Structures are given as structure tokens and as C-alpha cells.
Amino acid sequence: MDAPLYLRPRVEAPLALLLSDRVFLHSLVDALGSPLNVLLPEALGINVARFRGVYSRHHLAGRVYFAHKTNRSSALLRRLAAEDPAAVGVDVASVEELRHALGCGFTGDRIMATGPKDAAFLWLAARVGATVNLDSPGELERLSGLVRTHGLSRIAVLVRLSGFEHRSGREAAGTRLLSRRSRFGTPVRDTEALLSALERNAETVEFVGAAYHLDTTGVEEKARALEQCVLFLDECRARGLAPRSLDIGGGFGVGYVAEAGEWERWTSALTEAVLGLRPPLTWRGHGYGLRNEGGTVRGAAALYPAHRPTAGPGYLDELLSLPAPALGRPPATLLLEHLHDLHIEPGRSLVDQCGLSLARVLDVRSADADSGQYLVHLAMNAGDMSLEEHGVLVDPVLLPRTETAAGDGKPVGVYLAGNLCLEADLITRRLVFLPQLPRAGDLLAFVNTAGYAMDFHAHHAQRQPVARTVAVERRGETWNWSLDEDYWPITPLGEQSDEV
Ligand SMILES: *Cc1c(COP(=O)(O)O)cnc(C)c1O
């Protein structure tokens, strides 16, 4: 066999400590079944502190709004609700997420309502005094109508903008301007109707600022959008409106793979495999978006950049420090000079290192006797652990059932298959290298799944169980755990608080 092409995960404390406790993780799955999601609320506190550190460094005010859609957990939301109300809020994208946030302890003034909204969502948001991140002028009219009809208080609104211009990365600076199309928000060139609607409805809605969320990793493109929003807010002030905040959305990213070298080796090998220069790395030669056209690689790999030199709080810091392309000053300076609050809506990056998903190995069989590859069936399906669906490629960690199961300890290439009777139910379509062959009863731990991968796509197909979710916390030499819905951020897990 060729040298194993590992994509080993980046694992930091306290997740690293949890992962080292094989016996505890096995006992959880024995009790609660496979698949199982395990969350670390304390890791969320660490991430909040890191993001707030960036705010302090740049002397900026404003809130970190967690993008709730990332994870359905109550434990995570309750842990966030316990943070400083002036520093941490939550971004909800449905009436059910809004109800959940209220039930987890967020007051309305810490809640941002985003995405397209129906009447119930708008009414409840206005009723509890949330901030509404308006998707369109039509939504503004509907919200204003509801406030008027139901005698509600004036409601704070941000306007979401889109269609910003940015330079094409490949060409010389300034040669070509592109604009990214989005399903959401009002195009920045098209704001006249929006502004007059804000003026017309000033009695019912209080215009507090602008917002955007760009689905890109490009820091330059985000800086350009930020500048265009600052210019838009200047224009609003010139018309007599009084905006004071800018919400730059999420997308700060997560580094999943620990080593740059492993990521580079794997992606080069994929290209070689697509060209037929080496044996396939994937099930049935799947190319992750790449294809061979007469000896040339075409297409773009639909992969998340799984190794990131900077991500999360570091990425925010980089964005704020970037010399601004048009206005000549770094974004942080621009915001300070204009006295704008900076709001962010991190999802994936705020739950970095906050959880893992466990699956029991059901069966191991030879996939191809010639190549020494194996097929490993898991008590989990592709909906339960959807890193693959999001284009994130990273290896699971093998947790053998018994210490003596080490076998001959030789690295092996395996395909990971799910528990549905579907050819397509693969946990990942690439050949995954493990340090040794797993056995039935072992566990695979997929780390860093709290962002989108553990419950976003979970379903009940074939009446297979959906994963239970537990919250765990280190107490002295052991772990305490509780079901996600029973976690409250008040007493150590597993202890009764009401005994006097
Ligand atoms: C999904 C989403 C986010 C979070 O994005 P991440 O990439 O997970 O940080 C933030 N804001 C809005 C409006 C979103 O739709």
C-alpha cells in the first residue's frame, strides 16, 4: 500500500482530553446508543472569550450573535445565554428558533431575527423586542403593518444588503469588478426604495444599521462589502437617518485538519487520481467536482478548505486589520471613526471544538482483496454526521473497544458506510486511512461536528434512531454528563441544585 494519506483532525483542549477518555465514551454509547453527539459547553465559553478579545484589541463595541441554525442544542444556547448580555446574543432564522432562544434564557433585546420571515415569526420578534434583520423592502412593509395593527412598540431593524462589488482575484488589481449574487438581502445599488420605506415607516420601525452575510472565505471581498456598507450608512446619515451599527454576518471559518502538509498532499493526490496517474482515492472514482477532460483536470473541487492558517477569531482580526482597498483605512478604524457598533453572526466558528459525534462499528469486510481496502459499516448514516455533505474532509479517530484489539497495528484504507439500504449512504466517499483496522464494537469519533454536521441533516429514514445529544463537563478526575435538554449552566452537571 502507498503511504497513508491522513487528514488528521485539529483537536484542542478540552476536546483533546475528552477524546483521550476511551472508556468514558464507550460507556456513553453503551448507555445511549449509536450514533451519539457529545457537546462541551465550556469550549463555547472559550470561543466567546476569544472573539471578545478581538473586539477589545480593536476597541470596538457590539455583539457576537450566535447563528442558531448551526446546531439545535439547548445546552449550547443556555451556556451562551449565561454570557454577558451586552456581549453575546443569538441570531434566529425561524419562529421555532426564536421560541427556543427565549426558552433558553435570551431576552428579546439580545435576539436578532434573520432570513426570510413569515407573519408569526415577525409578530413574535416584534412582540419580544428583538432586532429584525430585514431581508427585503416587502418584509419591512409587512413588519410595519403588524406593528401598527397590533399596537406593538417601535421595533429596531437592520437592513440586509447584498450584491457588493469586489475585484476578481485572478486579474491585476482594479481590472475587473464582480458582484456576488445572493438570494438574500437588497442589492446595494438598489436601496432607494428601501430608504424611502424606512423614512415612511419611521413611527413603527427604528432603523439602526446595515447587515450582510457573505458565503465566501475571501477576506478582501468581505472588507470591500464592509466599506460599501459604511458608505451606505454615511448616505443614510446625510438623509437624516441615524444608523449606529454594522452587522457583518458570519463565515469566519474553522480549521478542521491539523497539518497543512496533509491537506496539500491529499488534494494533490485527488488531482492525480482524477487524471488516472494513481489509483482512485474515492468510492467509484468520485472526483469531488473535478473531472478528467482529455488529460486535463477541469471543474472546481467542491471542498471546504479544511486546513486554515487563520480561522474564527483570528480571521475576524485579520479582516478588521486589513488595509482597506478603497477608503484607505483598516475596517476597524473606519468603524471607530464612524462610531458604529460591530455585530457579528458566527455559526461554525463559535462552536469550533465544541463537540464530537460517535458511531459504533457494526461490521468490517474486505472491499477489494487486491488493494487491501476494507468496507466499514457504522451504526450511523450520512444524515447523522454530515461533514461530507458540507464538503469537509477530515479523519475520524478510532477508539478501540479494548486495549488489546490493537492487532498488527498497520495503517489501513477503509470506506465508511452508513446504516441505510442505499448505495449512496456513505459517511464519506473517500478512502479514509486509519492507524489500524477497526473491529466490530469499536467506536469512531468524528470530531468538531457541532457546526452543521451533527443535527442539521438528521432524519428518520428507515426508522433508524436519530442521535441523542449529551453535554459533558470535566469535574476533577472524571466527566459529568447530562442529556442536552437537561443541561442548565448553573450547577455542575449531574448535581442537584435545589438541596439546601
Ligand atoms: C448561516 C448564517 C450565519 C453563520 O454562518 P457561519 O458560516 O456558520 O459562520 C450567519 N448569518 C447568517 C445570516 C446566516 O445565514
The ligand as an ORCA input file, in Angstrom:
! r2SCAN-3c Opt
* xyz 0 1
  C     -25.608     30.746      8.241
  C     -25.540     32.170      8.605
  C     -24.567     32.617      9.510
  C     -23.477     31.724     10.063
  O     -22.516     31.394      9.115
  P     -21.206     30.564      9.515
  O     -20.516     30.352      8.230
  O     -21.653     29.307     10.160
  O     -20.423     31.426     10.457
  C     -24.605     33.938      9.884
  N     -25.547     34.798      9.397
  C     -26.483     34.407      8.517
  C     -27.472     35.391      8.014
  C     -26.506     33.085      8.089
  O     -27.425     32.703      7.197
*
